[in-house]
Amino acid sequence: MHYPEFFNQIQIIKLKDNLSDFLGTFDDGIVEFSYLDVAKSAGHSCPTVAGAYLMTLTALRELYQNELPKRGEIKVSFKEDGISGVSGVIANVITQITGATNKNGFKGLNGKFVREGLMEFNSSIASSAKFQRIDTNEFVEVIYNPNSIPPEPMMNQLMQKMMQNLANQEEKKQFGILWQKRVENIFANMDKVIQIV
Protein backbone atom coordinates (compact mmCIF):
# COMPACT_ATOMS: atom_id res chain seq x y z
CA MET A 1 0.00 0.00 0.00
CA HIS A 2 1.50 3.31 -1.08
CA TYR A 3 0.74 6.62 0.59
CA PRO A 4 2.42 10.03 1.02
CA GLU A 5 5.73 9.80 2.87
CA PHE A 6 4.84 12.65 5.24
CA PHE A 7 2.28 10.39 6.96
CA ASN A 8 5.24 8.64 8.61
CA GLN A 9 6.56 11.92 10.06
CA ILE A 10 3.37 12.79 11.96
CA GLN A 11 3.43 12.21 15.71
CA ILE A 12 1.65 9.05 16.84
CA ILE A 13 -1.02 9.35 19.54
CA LYS A 14 -0.42 6.86 22.35
CA LEU A 15 -3.07 6.08 24.96
CA LYS A 16 -3.92 3.65 27.77
CA ASP A 17 -7.17 1.77 27.18
CA ASN A 18 -8.34 -0.06 30.30
CA LEU A 19 -10.94 -2.03 28.35
CA SER A 20 -8.21 -3.34 26.04
CA ASP A 21 -6.17 -4.26 29.09
CA PHE A 22 -9.14 -6.01 30.74
CA LEU A 23 -9.87 -8.05 27.62
CA GLY A 24 -6.23 -8.83 26.87
CA THR A 25 -6.33 -7.04 23.52
CA PHE A 26 -3.10 -5.05 23.85
CA ASP A 27 -0.34 -5.50 26.44
CA ASP A 28 -1.08 -3.24 29.42
CA GLY A 29 -3.86 -1.68 27.32
CA ILE A 30 -1.37 0.51 25.46
CA VAL A 31 -2.76 1.49 22.07
CA GLU A 32 -1.34 3.77 19.38
CA PHE A 33 -3.04 5.63 16.55
CA SER A 34 -1.15 7.09 13.62
CA TYR A 35 -2.39 9.50 10.99
CA LEU A 36 -2.23 6.58 8.57
CA ASP A 37 -4.66 4.68 10.82
CA VAL A 38 -7.26 7.44 10.74
CA ALA A 39 -6.76 8.12 7.02
CA LYS A 40 -7.44 4.44 6.31
CA SER A 41 -10.53 4.50 8.52
CA ALA A 42 -11.82 7.72 6.94
CA GLY A 43 -10.94 6.45 3.47
CA HIS A 44 -8.97 9.58 2.63
CA SER A 45 -6.60 12.29 3.84
CA CYS A 46 -7.82 15.88 3.75
CA PRO A 47 -7.67 19.10 5.81
CA THR A 48 -10.71 17.96 7.82
CA VAL A 49 -9.25 14.60 8.79
CA ALA A 50 -5.91 16.28 9.52
CA GLY A 51 -7.67 18.87 11.68
CA ALA A 52 -9.50 16.24 13.72
CA TYR A 53 -6.21 14.43 14.32
CA LEU A 54 -4.40 17.64 15.27
CA MET A 55 -7.18 18.80 17.60
CA THR A 56 -7.09 15.46 19.41
CA LEU A 57 -3.29 15.36 19.59
CA THR A 58 -3.15 18.92 20.96
CA ALA A 59 -5.98 18.49 23.47
CA LEU A 60 -4.65 15.21 24.87
CA ARG A 61 -1.15 16.62 25.19
CA GLU A 62 -2.52 19.64 27.08
CA LEU A 63 -4.86 17.62 29.32
CA TYR A 64 -2.49 14.83 30.28
CA GLN A 65 0.94 16.51 30.12
CA ASN A 66 3.35 13.67 31.01
CA GLU A 67 0.66 11.04 31.63
CA LEU A 68 -0.72 8.64 29.06
CA PRO A 69 -4.21 9.77 28.00
CA LYS A 70 -6.97 7.38 29.12
CA ARG A 71 -8.93 6.15 26.12
CA GLY A 72 -12.60 5.77 27.01
CA GLU A 73 -12.32 8.32 29.81
CA ILE A 74 -12.51 11.50 27.73
CA LYS A 75 -15.69 13.42 26.97
CA VAL A 76 -15.78 15.38 23.70
CA SER A 77 -18.23 18.17 22.87
CA PHE A 78 -18.96 19.97 19.61
CA LYS A 79 -20.75 23.22 18.89
CA GLU A 80 -22.38 21.83 15.72
CA ASP A 81 -24.79 18.93 15.37
CA GLY A 82 -23.47 15.62 14.11
CA ILE A 83 -24.77 15.92 10.55
CA SER A 84 -23.86 19.47 9.52
CA GLY A 85 -20.93 20.10 7.20
CA VAL A 86 -17.88 18.06 8.16
CA SER A 87 -18.74 17.64 11.86
CA GLY A 88 -19.51 13.94 11.37
CA VAL A 89 -16.14 13.31 9.73
CA ILE A 90 -14.35 15.08 12.57
CA ALA A 91 -16.38 13.20 15.18
CA ASN A 92 -15.58 9.84 13.58
CA VAL A 93 -11.84 10.50 13.70
CA ILE A 94 -12.00 11.66 17.32
CA THR A 95 -14.14 8.64 18.24
CA GLN A 96 -11.58 6.30 16.75
CA ILE A 97 -8.78 7.82 18.84
CA THR A 98 -10.54 8.60 22.15
CA GLY A 99 -13.26 5.94 22.16
CA ALA A 100 -15.88 8.60 22.94
CA THR A 101 -19.24 8.02 21.25
CA ASN A 102 -22.68 9.59 21.28
CA LYS A 103 -25.44 6.97 21.34
CA ASN A 104 -23.98 4.05 19.45
CA GLY A 105 -20.97 3.17 21.57
CA PHE A 106 -20.02 0.41 23.98
CA LYS A 107 -22.40 0.30 26.95
CA GLY A 108 -19.81 -1.12 29.33
CA LEU A 109 -19.32 -4.17 31.53
CA ASN A 110 -21.02 -4.00 34.91
CA GLY A 111 -20.88 -0.20 34.80
CA LYS A 112 -17.22 -0.02 33.75
CA PHE A 113 -15.63 0.96 30.43
CA VAL A 114 -18.73 2.82 29.19
CA ARG A 115 -18.05 4.68 25.93
CA GLU A 116 -21.64 5.63 25.11
CA GLY A 117 -22.62 9.19 25.99
CA LEU A 118 -19.07 10.54 25.97
CA MET A 119 -19.67 12.62 22.83
CA GLU A 120 -22.03 15.58 22.75
CA PHE A 121 -23.25 17.74 19.88
CA ASN A 122 -25.00 21.14 19.91
CA SER A 123 -22.95 22.10 22.95
CA SER A 124 -22.76 25.71 24.09
CA ILE A 125 -19.06 26.20 23.37
CA ALA A 126 -17.32 28.79 21.21
CA SER A 127 -14.53 26.49 20.01
CA SER A 128 -14.24 23.71 17.44
CA ALA A 129 -14.21 21.03 20.16
CA LYS A 130 -13.98 20.62 23.91
CA PHE A 131 -12.10 17.67 25.45
CA GLN A 132 -12.72 16.86 29.12
CA ARG A 133 -11.17 14.30 31.43
CA ILE A 134 -13.77 12.28 33.30
CA ASP A 135 -11.48 11.59 36.27
CA THR A 136 -10.54 15.20 37.06
CA ASN A 137 -13.14 17.21 35.07
CA GLU A 138 -10.28 19.28 33.64
CA PHE A 139 -10.99 20.38 30.10
CA VAL A 140 -9.44 22.13 27.15
CA GLU A 141 -11.08 23.71 24.13
CA VAL A 142 -9.40 23.90 20.75
CA ILE A 143 -10.05 25.87 17.58
CA TYR A 144 -8.97 24.52 14.21
CA ASN A 145 -8.70 26.93 11.28
CA PRO A 146 -6.77 25.77 8.20
CA ASN A 147 -7.49 28.93 6.19
CA SER A 148 -4.00 30.29 6.83
CA ILE A 149 -2.66 27.41 4.73
CA PRO A 150 -4.22 28.02 1.31
CA PRO A 151 -4.08 25.46 -1.50
CA GLU A 152 -1.87 25.93 -4.54
CA PRO A 153 -3.85 27.98 -7.13
CA MET A 154 -3.47 25.22 -9.69
CA MET A 155 -5.27 22.77 -7.38
CA ASN A 156 -8.63 24.51 -7.74
CA GLN A 157 -8.32 24.55 -11.54
CA LEU A 158 -7.51 20.86 -11.58
CA MET A 159 -10.39 20.08 -9.25
CA GLN A 160 -12.82 21.80 -11.60
CA LYS A 161 -11.56 19.70 -14.51
CA MET A 162 -11.86 16.54 -12.43
CA MET A 163 -15.40 17.35 -11.32
CA GLN A 164 -16.35 17.79 -14.98
CA ASN A 165 -14.57 14.56 -16.00
CA LEU A 166 -12.20 16.55 -18.22
CA ALA A 167 -8.91 15.83 -16.44
CA ASN A 168 -6.40 13.44 -18.00
CA GLN A 169 -4.35 10.94 -15.99
CA GLU A 170 -1.44 13.29 -15.47
CA GLU A 171 -3.75 16.05 -14.22
CA LYS A 172 -5.51 13.63 -11.86
CA LYS A 173 -2.17 12.59 -10.40
CA GLN A 174 -1.04 16.21 -10.08
CA PHE A 175 -4.25 17.13 -8.27
CA GLY A 176 -3.68 14.38 -5.70
CA ILE A 177 -0.11 15.52 -5.14
CA LEU A 178 -1.19 19.13 -4.61
CA TRP A 179 -4.07 18.08 -2.34
CA GLN A 180 -1.79 16.07 -0.08
CA LYS A 181 0.82 18.84 -0.16
CA ARG A 182 -1.70 21.15 1.49
CA VAL A 183 -2.41 18.51 4.15
CA GLU A 184 1.33 18.18 4.73
CA ASN A 185 1.63 21.97 5.07
CA ILE A 186 -1.19 21.96 7.63
CA PHE A 187 0.71 19.47 9.77
CA ALA A 188 3.94 21.43 9.30
CA ASN A 189 2.19 24.59 10.52
CA MET A 190 0.34 23.09 13.46
CA ASP A 191 0.88 26.19 15.62
CA LYS A 192 -0.87 28.36 13.02
CA VAL A 193 -3.94 26.18 12.49
CA ILE A 194 -4.58 25.04 16.09
CA GLN A 195 -5.41 27.38 18.94
CA ILE A 196 -5.96 26.33 22.55
CA VAL A 197 -8.75 28.30 24.19
QUIZIBEL-V944997 format. One record per residue. N is the residue number from 1. RES is the residue in one letter. PHI is phi in degrees with one decimal (* if undefined). D_CENTER is the distance of its C-alpha to the mean C-alpha in Angstrom with 1 decimal. Layout:
n=N res=RES phi=PHI d_center=D_CENTER
n=N res=RES phi=PHI d_center=D_CENTER
//
This chain:
n=1 res=M phi=* d_center=21.6
n=2 res=H phi=-102.0 d_center=21.2
n=3 res=Y phi=-156.1 d_center=18.1
n=4 res=P phi=-58.2 d_center=17.8
n=5 res=E phi=-60.1 d_center=18.9
n=6 res=F phi=-64.9 d_center=16.5
n=7 res=F phi=-54.0 d_center=13.7
n=8 res=N phi=-73.7 d_center=16.0
n=9 res=Q phi=-93.5 d_center=16.1
n=10 res=I phi=-82.4 d_center=12.5
n=11 res=Q phi=-58.2 d_center=12.5
n=12 res=I phi=-80.6 d_center=11.8
n=13 res=I phi=-97.4 d_center=10.4
n=14 res=K phi=-111.7 d_center=13.6
n=15 res=L phi=-136.6 d_center=14.3
n=16 res=K phi=-108.6 d_center=17.5
n=17 res=D phi=-115.8 d_center=17.6
n=18 res=N phi=-66.9 d_center=21.1
n=19 res=L phi=-67.6 d_center=21.2
n=20 res=S phi=-61.4 d_center=20.6
n=21 res=D phi=-64.8 d_center=23.4
n=22 res=F phi=-59.8 d_center=25.6
n=23 res=L phi=-92.8 d_center=25.5
n=24 res=G phi=69.6 d_center=25.9
n=25 res=T phi=-75.6 d_center=22.8
n=26 res=F phi=-128.6 d_center=21.8
n=27 res=D phi=-54.1 d_center=24.2
n=28 res=D phi=58.9 d_center=24.0
n=29 res=G phi=71.8 d_center=20.7
n=30 res=I phi=-82.2 d_center=18.8
n=31 res=V phi=-130.7 d_center=15.7
n=32 res=E phi=-124.0 d_center=13.4
n=33 res=F phi=-123.6 d_center=10.2
n=34 res=S phi=-105.5 d_center=10.1
n=35 res=Y phi=-64.2 d_center=8.3
n=36 res=L phi=-60.6 d_center=11.2
n=37 res=D phi=-57.9 d_center=10.4
n=38 res=V phi=-73.6 d_center=7.2
n=39 res=A phi=-65.3 d_center=9.3
n=40 res=K phi=-65.3 d_center=12.2
n=41 res=S phi=-66.0 d_center=10.8
n=42 res=A phi=-74.1 d_center=9.8
n=43 res=G phi=90.1 d_center=13.0
n=44 res=H phi=-169.1 d_center=12.3
n=45 res=S phi=-119.7 d_center=10.7
n=46 res=C phi=-153.8 d_center=10.8
n=47 res=P phi=-58.4 d_center=10.1
n=48 res=T phi=-69.9 d_center=8.0
n=49 res=V phi=-63.5 d_center=5.5
n=50 res=A phi=-60.4 d_center=6.2
n=51 res=G phi=-63.5 d_center=6.0
n=52 res=A phi=-61.8 d_center=2.8
n=53 res=Y phi=-64.6 d_center=2.8
n=54 res=L phi=-66.6 d_center=6.2
n=55 res=M phi=-61.4 d_center=6.5
n=56 res=T phi=-67.3 d_center=5.8
n=57 res=L phi=-56.5 d_center=8.0
n=58 res=T phi=-65.4 d_center=10.4
n=59 res=A phi=-64.2 d_center=10.9
n=60 res=L phi=-67.4 d_center=11.6
n=61 res=R phi=-62.0 d_center=13.8
n=62 res=E phi=-69.8 d_center=15.6
n=63 res=L phi=-74.1 d_center=16.2
n=64 res=Y phi=-108.3 d_center=17.4
n=65 res=Q phi=50.0 d_center=18.9
n=66 res=N phi=-95.5 d_center=20.8
n=67 res=E phi=-91.3 d_center=20.0
n=68 res=L phi=-78.7 d_center=17.7
n=69 res=P phi=-59.4 d_center=15.1
n=70 res=K phi=-98.8 d_center=16.3
n=71 res=R phi=-65.3 d_center=14.0
n=72 res=G phi=88.3 d_center=15.4
n=73 res=E phi=-127.6 d_center=16.8
n=74 res=I phi=-128.8 d_center=14.1
n=75 res=K phi=-96.1 d_center=14.4
n=76 res=V phi=-124.8 d_center=11.8
n=77 res=S phi=-122.8 d_center=13.5
n=78 res=F phi=-125.3 d_center=13.1
n=79 res=K phi=-70.9 d_center=16.0
n=80 res=E phi=-82.1 d_center=15.9
n=81 res=D phi=-79.8 d_center=16.8
n=82 res=G phi=-82.1 d_center=14.7
n=83 res=I phi=-121.2 d_center=16.4
n=84 res=S phi=-87.5 d_center=16.7
n=85 res=G phi=52.4 d_center=15.4
n=86 res=V phi=-105.5 d_center=11.7
n=87 res=S phi=-60.5 d_center=10.9
n=88 res=G phi=-66.0 d_center=11.0
n=89 res=V phi=-63.8 d_center=8.5
n=90 res=I phi=-61.7 d_center=5.9
n=91 res=A phi=-60.9 d_center=7.5
n=92 res=N phi=-63.3 d_center=7.7
n=93 res=V phi=-64.5 d_center=4.3
n=94 res=I phi=-66.9 d_center=4.8
n=95 res=T phi=-60.7 d_center=8.2
n=96 res=Q phi=-57.1 d_center=8.1
n=97 res=I phi=-79.9 d_center=7.4
n=98 res=T phi=-91.9 d_center=9.5
n=99 res=G phi=85.6 d_center=11.8
n=100 res=A phi=-67.6 d_center=12.2
n=101 res=T phi=-134.6 d_center=13.7
n=102 res=N phi=-85.4 d_center=16.0
n=103 res=K phi=-116.9 d_center=19.2
n=104 res=N phi=-112.0 d_center=18.6
n=105 res=G phi=-96.2 d_center=17.5
n=106 res=F phi=-63.6 d_center=19.8
n=107 res=K phi=-89.1 d_center=22.8
n=108 res=G phi=97.1 d_center=23.7
n=109 res=L phi=-125.2 d_center=26.9
n=110 res=N phi=53.8 d_center=29.7
n=111 res=G phi=85.6 d_center=27.5
n=112 res=K phi=-105.6 d_center=25.2
n=113 res=F phi=64.1 d_center=21.6
n=114 res=V phi=-70.7 d_center=20.9
n=115 res=R phi=-107.7 d_center=17.3
n=116 res=E phi=-65.6 d_center=18.5
n=117 res=G phi=82.9 d_center=18.6
n=118 res=L phi=-94.5 d_center=15.8
n=119 res=M phi=-126.4 d_center=13.8
n=120 res=E phi=-130.2 d_center=15.8
n=121 res=F phi=-111.3 d_center=16.0
n=122 res=N phi=56.6 d_center=18.7
n=123 res=S phi=-85.3 d_center=18.6
n=124 res=S phi=-85.9 d_center=20.9
n=125 res=I phi=-123.7 d_center=18.6
n=126 res=A phi=-104.1 d_center=18.7
n=127 res=S phi=-103.8 d_center=15.2
n=128 res=S phi=-73.0 d_center=11.9
n=129 res=A phi=-159.5 d_center=10.9
n=130 res=K phi=-119.4 d_center=13.0
n=131 res=F phi=-114.0 d_center=12.4
n=132 res=Q phi=-133.2 d_center=15.7
n=133 res=R phi=-73.6 d_center=17.4
n=134 res=I phi=-76.2 d_center=19.7
n=135 res=D phi=-72.6 d_center=22.3
n=136 res=T phi=-116.0 d_center=23.0
n=137 res=N phi=67.2 d_center=21.6
n=138 res=E phi=-65.3 d_center=20.3
n=139 res=F phi=-142.1 d_center=17.4
n=140 res=V phi=-140.9 d_center=15.5
n=141 res=E phi=-112.9 d_center=14.3
n=142 res=V phi=-128.9 d_center=12.2
n=143 res=I phi=-116.9 d_center=12.8
n=144 res=Y phi=-114.7 d_center=10.9
n=145 res=N phi=-140.9 d_center=13.7
n=146 res=P phi=-84.4 d_center=13.8
n=147 res=N phi=-64.3 d_center=17.4
n=148 res=S phi=-76.1 d_center=18.9
n=149 res=I phi=-116.2 d_center=17.9
n=150 res=P phi=-73.1 d_center=19.9
n=151 res=P phi=-74.7 d_center=20.3
n=152 res=E phi=-60.8 d_center=23.5
n=153 res=P phi=-53.2 d_center=26.2
n=154 res=M phi=-63.4 d_center=27.1
n=155 res=M phi=-62.7 d_center=23.8
n=156 res=N phi=-65.7 d_center=24.5
n=157 res=Q phi=-64.6 d_center=28.0
n=158 res=L phi=-66.5 d_center=26.8
n=159 res=M phi=-63.8 d_center=24.4
n=160 res=Q phi=-59.6 d_center=27.4
n=161 res=K phi=-63.7 d_center=29.5
n=162 res=M phi=-68.7 d_center=27.0
n=163 res=M phi=-64.5 d_center=26.6
n=164 res=Q phi=-96.3 d_center=30.4
n=165 res=N phi=58.1 d_center=30.8
n=166 res=L phi=-109.5 d_center=32.7
n=167 res=A phi=-80.7 d_center=30.7
n=168 res=N phi=-86.2 d_center=32.3
n=169 res=Q phi=-60.7 d_center=30.7
n=170 res=E phi=-64.6 d_center=30.6
n=171 res=E phi=-67.8 d_center=29.0
n=172 res=K phi=-62.6 d_center=26.3
n=173 res=K phi=-65.2 d_center=25.5
n=174 res=Q phi=-63.7 d_center=25.7
n=175 res=F phi=-60.2 d_center=23.2
n=176 res=G phi=-60.7 d_center=20.6
n=177 res=I phi=-63.7 d_center=21.4
n=178 res=L phi=-67.1 d_center=21.1
n=179 res=W phi=-60.8 d_center=17.8
n=180 res=Q phi=-70.6 d_center=16.2
n=181 res=K phi=-64.4 d_center=18.1
n=182 res=R phi=-65.4 d_center=16.5
n=183 res=V phi=-60.2 d_center=13.0
n=184 res=E phi=-60.3 d_center=14.7
n=185 res=N phi=-65.6 d_center=16.3
n=186 res=I phi=-63.5 d_center=13.2
n=187 res=F phi=-63.8 d_center=12.1
n=188 res=A phi=-69.4 d_center=15.9
n=189 res=N phi=-117.6 d_center=16.1
n=190 res=M phi=-52.3 d_center=13.3
n=191 res=D phi=-66.2 d_center=16.0
n=192 res=K phi=-84.3 d_center=16.9
n=193 res=V phi=-96.5 d_center=13.7
n=194 res=I phi=-116.2 d_center=12.4
n=195 res=Q phi=-126.8 d_center=15.0
n=196 res=I phi=-88.3 d_center=15.5
n=197 res=V phi=-89.4 d_center=17.8
//
